[in-house]
Amino acid sequence: MHFVYLLYSKDFDSFYIGYTKNLEVRLDQHNSGLTKSTKAKKPWVLVYTESFATQLEALKRERFLKSQRNKSFYKRLANI
């Protein structure tokens, strides 16, 4: 199973979109500062996930979500 996820940093009003096979481990990596692109805006909260059977499906969805580049879209998606 592959997951697309949306993280939210309340302190910075910022979102991060990614995909993974293990949500718990990946969230821990983001909040531990092990991910270069997210370490400056921690703490992160997992606010939305979708699951997919294949990596290709997850990557396509991740690409679509990243292409939106719109905070109001992400806030509606996550019900924030």
C-alpha positions in Angstrom: 0.0 0.0 0.0 1.2 3.5 -0.9 0.1 6.7 0.7 -0.1 10.3 -0.4 -0.1 12.6 2.6 -0.6 16.3 3.5 1.3 17.8 6.4 0.5 21.1 8.0 2.7 23.4 10.1 0.4 25.6 12.1 3.4 27.8 13.3 4.2 28.7 9.7 0.7 28.2 8.1 2.5 25.9 5.6 1.7 22.6 3.8 3.9 19.8 2.6 2.8 17.0 0.2 4.5 13.7 -0.1 4.1 10.0 -0.6 5.4 7.0 1.3 4.8 3.3 2.2 5.0 4.0 5.9 3.2 7.0 7.3 4.3 6.7 10.9 8.0 6.5 10.0 7.8 9.3 7.4 6.0 11.7 9.8 8.6 11.0 12.4 11.4 11.7 9.9 9.7 15.1 9.1 9.4 16.0 12.8 12.9 14.9 13.7 14.5 17.2 11.2 15.7 14.3 9.0 14.0 15.7 5.9 15.9 18.7 4.4 12.8 20.3 2.9 10.7 20.3 6.1 13.1 20.6 9.0 12.8 24.4 9.2 9.0 24.4 9.7 8.4 21.7 12.2 6.3 20.5 14.0 4.2 19.0 11.3 0.8 17.4 11.8 -0.7 14.8 9.4 -3.9 16.3 8.2 -4.9 14.3 5.1 -4.0 10.9 3.6 -5.1 8.8 0.6 -4.1 5.2 -0.1 -3.2 3.6 -3.4 -2.4 0.1 -4.5 0.5 1.1 -6.7 3.4 3.5 -6.4 2.5 4.9 -9.8 -1.0 5.8 -8.7 0.4 7.5 -5.6 2.9 9.5 -7.6 0.3 10.7 -10.0 -1.9 11.9 -7.2 1.0 13.6 -5.4 2.0 15.4 -8.6 -1.6 16.6 -9.0 -1.8 17.9 -5.5 1.5 19.6 -5.7 0.4 21.3 -9.0 -2.5 23.0 -7.2 -0.1 25.3 -5.2 -3.1 26.8 -3.4 -3.4 27.0 0.4 -7.2 27.4 0.3 -7.4 24.2 -1.8 -5.3 22.3 0.7 -7.2 23.7 3.7 -10.5 22.6 2.1 -9.0 19.2 1.4 -7.9 18.8 5.0 -10.9 20.5 6.6 -8.8 23.1 8.3 
